[in-house]
Amino acid sequence: MPELNPTRIRHLIKAGRDGMHADRDGLYLRITNGNARWDFRYTDPVTGKRTKHRLGPLPAMNLGEAREKTAECRKVLLGGKDPKLERTKAYYEEVRTRSITKTVDEVIADYIDNKKDSVGAGFLKNLKRHLAIVSRAIGKMPIEQVTPLIIAKNVGDICIGRRAGRQGVYKTVGLRALWQQRQSGQEFQRVVEDLFKHAISFGWRTTANPATTTVLRLPENPHRTEHRKEVPLKHVPLVLEALHTYRYLGGLHAGRMNGKRPILARLVEFICRSGVRTGEARQAQWKEIDLKRRLWTVPAAHRKLKFKYKTDPRNTHEVPLTDGMIAVLSGLKADGYDTSPEALIFPNQNGRVFDAAVMGDFVRKHLQRYIREGYGVDLVFHVHGIRSSLADWWRPKATPALWKLQVGQRPGGRDDFTFAGSATKAENAYGHSQLTEDRRPIMEEWDTFCSDFSPTSVMKISDYRIKRRRAA
């Protein structure tokens, strides 16, 4: 059969001559429904079976180019290799080579994009903060070239010299040093490990995870868990009295706030009387309060839940309002604060949610000093520790399970507040009544206990009266 030429190829396609048309050296033109492509037919050197290798379509590959490709395939065959298999290997090698050029910054961008729809805003904010440290150190490097030694020496920044609006200076201390020095070291370690796992799973890195080697692994329990310091039960009324009498006096507040009760003191008092988490009170809005029913309904979005539960509006938390809590709310209304439904109950000066650190600074720098100087009692405590004080007060009572409902924890679990001592996942999976009305008289009793302050227990009556006159 004569060899193919351009004229004959045009006639074959025009006449609709479907089938295989031979050229030379195993090159064939395959025509199907007016479409043509080049095939190289050969005998596999390993299996001995006849097979074909697609070279390309016509007219993208003309006759001359097809013959050149055929010559290359025959050279591969002479070397005892399969040209089809060698082409597949070359393709995947090029894909791998292109993937290696992906930088750490590109992997970080893809990692964040992958996470943003499945985590909450707070978690995503911390994730970006941790990854910014990695980006500053090795962001321009190819992900494949990162080694454990590079992570140990280059990743791990601390910000120094940050004062009153000045830009901080970041100093590299190394990842292991950062893990050992900072409270969030273990969380940062997990983020770095997960970033490289992400790169490995997508084929952008072919070697092992450099953040999980024995060189970088933290020792067992590198950080001691520090629980929030609670207020001794006998001093809980004292703390509430101090919150009630505390006033802005001079200094930075010599203007319009001088002599007034700070909203932070009201916020802390509200948390102490209710036993809720600080975040739930800081984000509370007036629309959550039902004064007729004496009920505060905390929405799921403000609770400490996993992201998938925070998005379900049914996961609310009911808190019965006591006389002391209502007095705090009434005081806000009397002082002219915005009480529209969408307004925050405890806003900062900009009308936004108080930062947890600001509230902690108020307790540590102002309230504790006020108690020490005004009442002669040296107390060191955290607002969140009031929940522990409430637990200690509740412990002798016959209704320990109600305490978890009051503070917004899930029922069941292995602790002192379970009747049977344990609870299964199946028990926790079913809905539970919040027993709001059962908790109400107990919280009223707690409210009375918080308000039962006796000045003779901590100071002289005359000194106490002088203190009250100064605060008035």
RODO-2510 file (C-alpha; in nm, 4 decimals, decimal comma):
residues 472
     n   res          X          Y          Z
     1     m     0,0000     0,0000     0,0000
     2     p     0,1439     0,3415    -0,0936
     3     e     0,2460     0,5894     0,1753
     4     l     0,0180     0,8724     0,2740
     5     n     0,0557     1,2222     0,1373
     6     p    -0,1399     1,5473     0,1966
     7     t    -0,3485     1,5068    -0,1187
     8     r    -0,4473     1,1498    -0,0400
     9     i    -0,5300     1,2463     0,3188
    10     r    -0,7678     1,5202     0,1991
    11     h    -0,9417     1,2733    -0,0376
    12     l    -0,9793     1,0086     0,2326
    13     i    -1,1396     1,2550     0,4751
    14     k    -1,3625     1,4105     0,2075
    15     a    -1,4832     1,0666     0,0919
    16     g    -1,5591     0,9637     0,4505
    17     r    -1,3280     0,6615     0,4379
    18     d    -1,3519     0,5701     0,8067
    19     g    -1,0931     0,3281     0,9388
    20     m    -0,7158     0,2833     0,9767
    21     h    -0,4932     0,3999     0,6877
    22     a    -0,1263     0,2949     0,7075
    23     d     0,1686     0,5202     0,6298
    24     r     0,5059     0,3631     0,7298
    25     d     0,6994     0,2405     1,0370
    26     g     0,3777     0,1665     1,2236
    27     l     0,2176     0,5112     1,1688
    28     y    -0,1560     0,5069     1,0949
    29     l    -0,4177     0,7685     1,0204
    30     r    -0,7450     0,6869     1,1949
    31     i    -1,0586     0,8484     1,0472
    32     t    -1,3893     0,8439     1,2357
    33     n    -1,6932     1,0474     1,1224
    34     g    -1,4778     1,3035     0,9451
    35     n    -1,2322     1,3398     1,2382
    36     a    -0,8754     1,2179     1,1931
    37     r    -0,5921     1,1407     1,4339
    38     w    -0,2474     0,9787     1,4234
    39     d    -0,1779     0,6438     1,5934
    40     f     0,1478     0,4562     1,6321
    41     r     0,0938     0,0786     1,6365
    42     y     0,3675    -0,1398     1,7854
    43     t     0,4421    -0,4545     1,9831
    44     d     0,4925    -0,4035     2,3575
    45     p     0,8505    -0,5141     2,4387
    46     v     0,7441    -0,6526     2,7799
    47     t     0,4106    -0,8259     2,7141
    48     g     0,4605    -0,8994     2,3426
    49     k     0,1093    -0,7760     2,2636
    50     r     0,0107    -0,5414     1,9850
    51     t    -0,0943    -0,2005     2,1160
    52     k    -0,1306     0,1584     1,9966
    53     h    -0,0089     0,4973     2,1122
    54     r    -0,2053     0,8103     2,0236
    55     l     0,0220     1,0789     1,8828
    56     g    -0,2212     1,3646     1,8177
    57     p    -0,5102     1,4910     1,6021
    58     l    -0,5094     1,6176     1,2473
    59     p    -0,4668     1,9018     1,1412
    60     a    -0,3002     2,0106     1,4724
    61     m    -0,0266     1,7565     1,3912
    62     n     0,0548     1,7303     1,0202
    63     l     0,2044     1,4346     0,8382
    64     g     0,5666     1,5454     0,8816
    65     e     0,5268     1,5994     1,2584
    66     a     0,3545     1,2623     1,2947
    67     r     0,6482     1,0876     1,1225
    68     e     0,8941     1,2644     1,3552
    69     k     0,6966     1,1483     1,6596
    70     t     0,6936     0,7965     1,5152
    71     a     1,0715     0,8028     1,4783
    72     e     1,1086     0,9086     1,8429
    73     c     0,8805     0,6242     1,9548
    74     r     1,0806     0,3696     1,7570
    75     k     1,4017     0,4876     1,9277
    76     v     1,2359     0,4260     2,2633
    77     l     1,1313     0,0790     2,1481
    78     l     1,4897    -0,0001     2,0461
    79     g     1,5895     0,0767     2,4059
    80     g     1,3473    -0,1908     2,5312
    81     k     1,0974     0,0590     2,6746
    82     d     0,7285     0,1242     2,6119
    83     p     0,6862     0,4702     2,4439
    84     k     0,3333     0,5068     2,5782
    85     l     0,4464     0,4392     2,9362
    86     e     0,7464     0,6707     2,9036
    87     r     0,5213     0,9530     2,7827
    88     t     0,2937     0,9049     3,0861
    89     k     0,5952     0,9156     3,3209
    90     a     0,7177     1,2357     3,1590
    91     y     0,3744     1,3940     3,2009
    92     y     0,3545     1,3211     3,5729
    93     e     0,7140     1,4302     3,6263
    94     e     0,6335     1,7662     3,4723
    95     v     0,3235     1,7974     3,6908
    96     r     0,5347     1,7242     3,9975
    97     t     0,8015     1,9725     3,8897
    98     r     0,5422     2,2459     3,8454
    99     s     0,3911     2,1679     4,1856
   100     i     0,7294     2,1973     4,3561
   101     t     0,7491     2,5584     4,2470
   102     k     0,4420     2,6388     4,4617
   103     t     0,5527     2,8728     4,7386
   104     v     0,4539     2,8597     5,1043
   105     d     0,2467     3,1780     5,0596
   106     e     0,0467     3,0133     4,7790
   107     v    -0,0169     2,7075     4,9967
   108     i    -0,1229     2,9337     5,2864
   109     a    -0,3723     3,1167     5,0611
   110     d    -0,5211     2,7859     4,9439
   111     y    -0,5266     2,6498     5,3010
   112     i    -0,7177     2,9526     5,4330
   113     d    -0,9593     2,9420     5,1398
   114     n    -1,0210     2,5750     5,2208
   115     k    -1,0903     2,6475     5,5880
   116     k    -1,2924     2,9694     5,5833
   117     d    -1,6321     2,8082     5,5175
   118     s    -1,6023     2,5438     5,7893
   119     v    -1,4744     2,7414     6,0917
   120     g    -1,5924     3,0392     6,2926
   121     a    -1,4714     3,3962     6,2588
   122     g    -1,2664     3,3845     6,5804
   123     f    -1,0895     3,0616     6,4837
   124     l    -1,0176     3,1988     6,1355
   125     k    -0,8734     3,5180     6,2844
   126     n    -0,6302     3,3210     6,5046
   127     l    -0,5442     3,0955     6,2103
   128     k    -0,4476     3,3939     5,9937
   129     r    -0,2449     3,5409     6,2810
   130     h    -0,0420     3,2203     6,3154
   131     l     0,0059     3,1794     5,9415
   132     a     0,1258     3,5400     5,9127
   133     i     0,4242     3,4369     6,1276
   134     v     0,5002     3,1530     5,8858
   135     s     0,4563     3,3832     5,5850
   136     r     0,6991     3,6425     5,7201
   137     a     0,9662     3,3789     5,7712
   138     i     0,9443     3,1408     5,4722
   139     g     0,6578     3,2700     5,2586
   140     k     0,8667     3,3071     4,9388
   141     m     1,0254     2,9607     4,9615
   142     p     0,9026     2,6632     4,7550
   143     i     0,7025     2,4356     4,9836
   144     e     0,9146     2,1364     4,8767
   145     q     1,2396     2,2939     4,9958
   146     v     1,1313     2,3636     5,3551
   147     t     1,3251     2,1495     5,6026
   148     p     1,2929     2,0977     5,9805
   149     l     1,6094     2,3031     6,0320
   150     i     1,4636     2,5968     5,8373
   151     i     1,1460     2,5828     6,0472
   152     a     1,3443     2,5626     6,3708
   153     k     1,5599     2,8661     6,2875
   154     n     1,3417     3,0900     6,0685
   155     v     0,9814     3,0353     6,1821
   156     g     0,8811     3,1879     6,5137
   157     d     0,8530     3,5633     6,5642
   158     i     0,7886     3,7748     6,8700
   159     c     0,6749     4,1369     6,8533
   160     i     0,8841     4,3766     7,0606
   161     g     0,8844     4,7524     7,1087
   162     r     0,5098     4,8004     7,0569
   163     r     0,4017     5,1126     7,2438
   164     a     0,1015     5,3477     7,2043
   165     g     0,0477     5,3314     6,8305
   166     r     0,4073     5,2584     6,7335
   167     q     0,4643     4,9762     6,4913
   168     g     0,6090     4,6688     6,6580
   169     v     0,9382     4,5083     6,5528
   170     y     0,9303     4,1340     6,4870
   171     k     1,2277     3,9345     6,6049
   172     t     1,2870     3,5722     6,5010
   173     v     1,3492     3,3443     6,7970
   174     g     1,2952     3,0083     6,6272
   175     l     0,9921     2,7848     6,6352
   176     r     1,0939     2,5732     6,9324
   177     a     1,1758     2,8801     7,1409
   178     l     0,8428     3,0320     7,0461
   179     w     0,6590     2,7152     7,1455
   180     q     0,8283     2,7121     7,4850
   181     q     0,7875     3,0832     7,5581
   182     r     0,4335     3,1588     7,4457
   183     q     0,1041     3,0416     7,5890
   184     s    -0,0342     2,9571     7,2427
   185     g     0,2680     2,7445     7,1459
   186     q     0,0795     2,4167     7,1132
   187     e    -0,1949     2,5771     6,9042
   188     f     0,0680     2,7316     6,6764
   189     q     0,2390     2,3948     6,6417
   190     r    -0,0854     2,2325     6,5266
   191     v    -0,1397     2,5060     6,2669
   192     v     0,2097     2,4632     6,1191
   193     e     0,1727     2,0848     6,1072
   194     d    -0,1701     2,1084     5,9458
   195     l    -0,0404     2,3505     5,6815
   196     f     0,2192     2,1016     5,5605
   197     k    -0,0316     1,8149     5,5785
   198     h    -0,2486     2,0205     5,3448
   199     a     0,0428     2,0609     5,1004
   200     i     0,1218     1,6881     5,1115
   201     s    -0,2398     1,5860     5,0529
   202     f    -0,2554     1,7955     4,7342
   203     g     0,0795     1,6695     4,6052
   204     w     0,2585     2,0034     4,6440
   205     r     0,5093     1,8399     4,8750
   206     t     0,6436     1,4882     4,8260
   207     t     0,8618     1,4529     5,1375
   208     a     0,7608     1,4089     5,5012
   209     n     0,6019     1,6777     5,7158
   210     p     0,8938     1,8915     5,8439
   211     a     0,6968     2,0182     6,1457
   212     t     0,6473     1,6731     6,3036
   213     t     1,0069     1,5551     6,3308
   214     t     1,1655     1,4599     6,6616
   215     v     1,3904     1,7671     6,6366
   216     l     1,0933     2,0005     6,6681
   217     r     0,8535     1,7957     6,8745
   218     l     0,7641     1,9544     7,2067
   219     p     0,8261     1,7642     7,5317
   220     e     0,5321     1,6211     7,7186
   221     n     0,3168     1,8896     7,8838
   222     p     0,5450     2,1857     7,8079
   223     h     0,2944     2,4267     7,9638
   224     r     0,1272     2,4003     8,3011
   225     t    -0,2470     2,4449     8,2845
   226     e    -0,3465     2,7442     8,4941
   227     h    -0,7109     2,7575     8,5971
   228     r    -0,8843     3,0899     8,6424
   229     k    -0,8413     3,2025     9,0021
   230     e    -1,1707     3,2020     9,1853
   231     v    -1,3037     3,4214     9,4621
   232     p    -1,3316     3,2517     9,8017
   233     l    -1,6980     3,2163     9,8937
   234     k    -1,6679     3,4328    10,2031
   235     h    -1,5399     3,7219     9,9879
   236     v    -1,7957     3,7012     9,7061
   237     p    -2,0270     3,9586     9,8782
   238     l    -1,7236     4,1852     9,9243
   239     v    -1,6453     4,1752     9,5497
   240     l    -2,0076     4,2593     9,4643
   241     e    -2,0068     4,5452     9,7161
   242     a    -1,6819     4,6801     9,5681
   243     l    -1,8311     4,6633     9,2195
   244     h    -2,1363     4,8503     9,3413
   245     t    -1,9401     5,1308     9,5115
   246     y    -1,6581     5,1718     9,2596
   247     r    -1,6590     5,5132     9,0860
   248     y    -1,4387     5,6999     8,8420
   249     l    -1,2366     5,9504     9,0417
   250     g    -1,0070     6,1972     8,8604
   251     g    -0,7197     6,0967     8,6376
   252     l    -0,8188     6,0034     8,2850
   253     h    -1,1857     6,0241     8,3850
   254     a    -1,1865     6,3778     8,5260
   255     g    -1,4384     6,4838     8,2631
   256     r    -1,7904     6,3589     8,2032
   257     m    -1,7315     6,0178     8,3676
   258     n    -1,5971     6,1585     8,6944
   259     g    -1,7943     6,0267     8,9928
   260     k    -1,9984     5,7845     8,7806
   261     r    -2,0081     5,4105     8,7984
   262     p    -1,8148     5,2550     8,5052
   263     i    -2,0006     5,0228     8,2734
   264     l    -1,7249     4,7649     8,3188
   265     a    -1,8193     4,7389     8,6879
   266     r    -2,1820     4,6762     8,5866
   267     l    -2,0703     4,4139     8,3336
   268     v    -1,8607     4,2260     8,5891
   269     e    -2,1434     4,2410     8,8446
   270     f    -2,3873     4,1029     8,5870
   271     i    -2,1486     3,8141     8,5147
   272     c    -2,1008     3,7417     8,8849
   273     r    -2,4733     3,7293     8,9555
   274     s    -2,5599     3,5160     8,6496
   275     g    -2,2600     3,2798     8,6311
   276     v    -2,2454     3,3014     8,2511
   277     r    -1,9310     3,3155     8,0388
   278     t    -1,7777     3,6565     7,9870
   279     g    -1,8263     3,6424     7,6095
   280     e    -2,2006     3,5854     7,6454
   281     a    -2,2390     3,8949     7,8641
   282     r    -2,0077     4,1151     7,6572
   283     q    -2,2067     4,0433     7,3393
   284     a    -2,5517     4,0607     7,5032
   285     q    -2,8148     4,2780     7,3323
   286     w    -3,1354     4,4254     7,4731
   287     k    -3,3499     4,2152     7,2411
   288     e    -3,2342     3,9056     7,4330
   289     i    -3,3898     4,0343     7,7574
   290     d    -3,7531     3,9589     7,8449
   291     l    -3,8316     4,1554     8,1615
   292     k    -4,1911     4,0326     8,1783
   293     r    -4,0807     3,6709     8,1977
   294     r    -3,7626     3,7686     8,3855
   295     l    -3,5589     3,5741     8,1305
   296     w    -3,2393     3,6273     7,9310
   297     t    -3,2099     3,4098     7,6185
   298     v    -2,8491     3,3815     7,5018
   299     p    -2,8386     3,3105     7,1241
   300     a    -2,6343     3,0200     6,9904
   301     a    -2,3958     3,2548     6,8080
   302     h    -2,2785     3,4023     7,1420
   303     r    -2,2216     3,0702     7,3158
   304     k    -1,9062     2,8615     7,3445
   305     l    -1,9979     2,5935     7,0942
   306     k    -1,8461     2,4298     6,7896
   307     f    -1,9080     2,6187     6,4684
   308     k    -2,1726     2,3759     6,3409
   309     y    -2,3732     2,4208     6,6636
   310     k    -2,3301     2,7993     6,6763
   311     t    -2,5082     2,8289     6,3407
   312     d    -2,8166     2,6452     6,4681
   313     p    -3,0569     2,9017     6,6232
   314     r    -3,2151     2,6321     6,8403
   315     n    -2,9048     2,6024     7,0606
   316     t    -2,9975     2,8927     7,2874
   317     h    -2,9283     2,9208     7,6597
   318     e    -3,1934     3,0453     7,9035
   319     v    -3,0759     3,2397     8,2092
   320     p    -3,3333     3,3399     8,4735
   321     l    -3,3068     3,7076     8,5695
   322     t    -3,2737     3,7749     8,9421
   323     d    -3,3494     4,0967     9,1289
   324     g    -2,9821     4,1929     9,1297
   325     m    -2,9459     4,1393     8,7539
   326     i    -3,2598     4,3419     8,6851
   327     a    -3,1242     4,6186     8,9088
   328     v    -2,8107     4,6338     8,6919
   329     l    -3,0241     4,6624     8,3764
   330     s    -3,2479     4,9257     8,5351
   331     g    -2,9401     5,1286     8,6329
   332     l    -2,8274     5,1338     8,2695
   333     k    -3,1665     5,2621     8,1581
   334     a    -3,1683     5,5271     8,4308
   335     d    -2,8246     5,6527     8,3237
   336     g    -2,9399     5,7084     7,9668
   337     y    -2,7715     5,4206     7,7852
   338     d    -2,9187     5,3101     7,4518
   339     t    -3,1793     5,0391     7,5172
   340     s    -3,2996     4,9786     7,1601
   341     p    -3,3383     4,6082     7,0700
   342     e    -3,0225     4,5899     6,8570
   343     a    -2,8068     4,7888     7,1016
   344     l    -2,5470     4,6223     7,3209
   345     i    -2,6308     4,6085     7,6895
   346     f    -2,2692     4,6754     7,7905
   347     p    -2,1077     4,8764     7,5077
   348     n    -1,7648     5,0357     7,5182
   349     q    -1,7099     5,4055     7,4429
   350     n    -1,7334     5,3338     7,0688
   351     g    -2,0574     5,1404     7,1058
   352     r    -1,8870     4,8085     7,0351
   353     v    -1,8232     4,4877     7,2282
   354     f    -1,5703     4,5119     7,5087
   355     d    -1,2519     4,3150     7,4496
   356     a    -1,1920     4,0416     7,7071
   357     a    -0,8470     4,1845     7,7799
   358     v    -0,9967     4,5244     7,8685
   359     m    -1,2282     4,3634     8,1207
   360     g    -0,9370     4,1637     8,2634
   361     d    -0,7283     4,4801     8,2988
   362     f    -1,0123     4,6514     8,4847
   363     v    -1,0345     4,3701     8,7378
   364     r    -0,6598     4,3295     8,7781
   365     k    -0,5433     4,6933     8,7761
   366     h    -0,8407     4,8777     8,9239
   367     l    -1,0910     4,6586     9,1073
   368     q    -0,8390     4,4463     9,2966
   369     r    -0,6465     4,7591     9,3988
   370     y    -0,9723     4,9248     9,5072
   371     i    -1,0572     4,6248     9,7269
   372     r    -0,7079     4,6143     9,8753
   373     e    -0,6888     4,9858     9,9565
   374     g    -1,0520     5,0433    10,0470
   375     y    -1,1432     4,7248    10,2316
   376     g    -0,8059     4,5910    10,3449
   377     v    -0,8430     4,2542    10,1689
   378     d    -0,5832     4,1374     9,9153
   379     l    -0,7754     3,9375     9,6540
   380     v    -0,6365     3,8026     9,3253
   381     f    -0,9059     3,6596     9,1030
   382     h    -1,0359     3,6370     8,7483
   383     v    -1,3895     3,7160     8,6366
   384     h    -1,4248     3,3678     8,4881
   385     g    -1,3307     3,2283     8,8292
   386     i    -1,6660     3,3488     8,9672
   387     r    -1,8143     3,0451     8,7909
   388     s    -1,5988     2,8274     9,0161
   389     s    -1,7203     3,0217     9,3186
   390     l    -2,0773     2,9558     9,2086
   391     a    -1,9901     2,5867     9,1756
   392     d    -1,8477     2,5785     9,5289
   393     w    -2,1626     2,7457     9,6612
   394     w    -2,3848     2,5045     9,4646
   395     r    -2,1912     2,1881     9,5519
   396     p    -2,3576     2,1100     9,8886
   397     k    -2,7022     2,1416     9,7401
   398     a    -2,9118     1,8465     9,6238
   399     t    -2,9356     1,9669     9,2628
   400     p    -2,5796     1,9517     9,1220
   401     a    -2,6910     1,8845     8,7626
   402     l    -2,8709     2,2206     8,7507
   403     w    -2,5384     2,3989     8,7916
   404     k    -2,4263     2,2855     8,4444
   405     l    -2,7507     2,4102     8,2952
   406     q    -2,7061     2,7468     8,4642
   407     v    -2,3503     2,8079     8,3397
   408     g    -2,4239     2,6764     7,9895
   409     q    -2,2336     2,3477     7,9932
   410     r    -2,3565     2,0277     7,8310
   411     p    -2,5262     1,7830     8,0703
   412     g    -2,3425     1,4666     8,1637
   413     g    -1,9683     1,4102     8,1684
   414     r    -1,7243     1,2683     8,4208
   415     d    -1,7086     1,5144     8,7099
   416     d    -1,8486     1,5868     9,0531
   417     f    -2,1758     1,7175     8,9138
   418     t    -2,3119     1,3946     8,7626
   419     f    -2,5383     1,1624     8,9519
   420     a    -2,4161     0,8364     8,7953
   421     g    -2,0555     0,9466     8,7532
   422     s    -2,0550     0,9106     8,3739
   423     a    -2,2597     0,9871     8,0664
   424     t    -2,2522     0,8296     7,7228
   425     k    -2,2477     1,0082     7,3876
   426     a    -2,5976     0,8803     7,3241
   427     e    -2,7240     1,0504     7,6409
   428     n    -2,5645     1,3794     7,5403
   429     a    -2,7002     1,3523     7,1852
   430     y    -3,0641     1,3856     7,2891
   431     g    -3,2192     1,7174     7,3757
   432     h    -3,2472     1,8176     7,7396
   433     s    -3,4905     2,0473     7,9133
   434     q    -3,3179     2,3592     8,0460
   435     l    -3,5241     2,3493     8,3688
   436     t    -3,5244     2,7278     8,3813
   437     e    -3,7947     2,7594     8,6448
   438     d    -3,6234     2,4979     8,8609
   439     r    -3,3040     2,7029     8,8514
   440     r    -3,4742     3,0354     8,9233
   441     p    -3,5208     3,0006     9,3059
   442     i    -3,1638     2,8747     9,3432
   443     m    -3,0271     3,1727     9,1501
   444     e    -3,2410     3,4060     9,3610
   445     e    -3,0793     3,2487     9,6650
   446     w    -2,7342     3,3024     9,5084
   447     d    -2,8289     3,6628     9,4332
   448     t    -2,9234     3,7158     9,7975
   449     f    -2,5960     3,5598     9,9080
   450     c    -2,3984     3,7942     9,6776
   451     s    -2,5777     4,0985     9,8225
   452     d    -2,5354     3,9944    10,1854
   453     f    -2,2277     4,2077    10,2612
   454     s    -2,1282     4,2714    10,6210
   455     p    -1,8707     4,5503    10,6551
   456     t    -1,7631     4,4311    11,0003
   457     s    -1,6150     4,1197    10,8438
   458     v    -1,3482     4,3156    10,6579
   459     m    -1,3183     4,6626    10,8118
   460     k    -1,4401     4,9016    11,0806
   461     i    -1,7942     5,0342    11,0423
   462     s    -1,6750     5,3956    11,0643
   463     d    -1,4183     5,3404    10,7881
   464     y    -1,6851     5,1727    10,5755
   465     r    -1,9199     5,4715    10,6137
   466     i    -1,6407     5,7108    10,5160
   467     k    -1,5733     5,4970    10,2104
   468     r    -1,9394     5,5029    10,1080
   469     r    -1,9551     5,8825    10,1479
   470     r    -1,6518     5,9250     9,9249
   471     a    -1,8002     5,6979     9,6603
   472     a    -2,1382     5,8713     9,6617
***
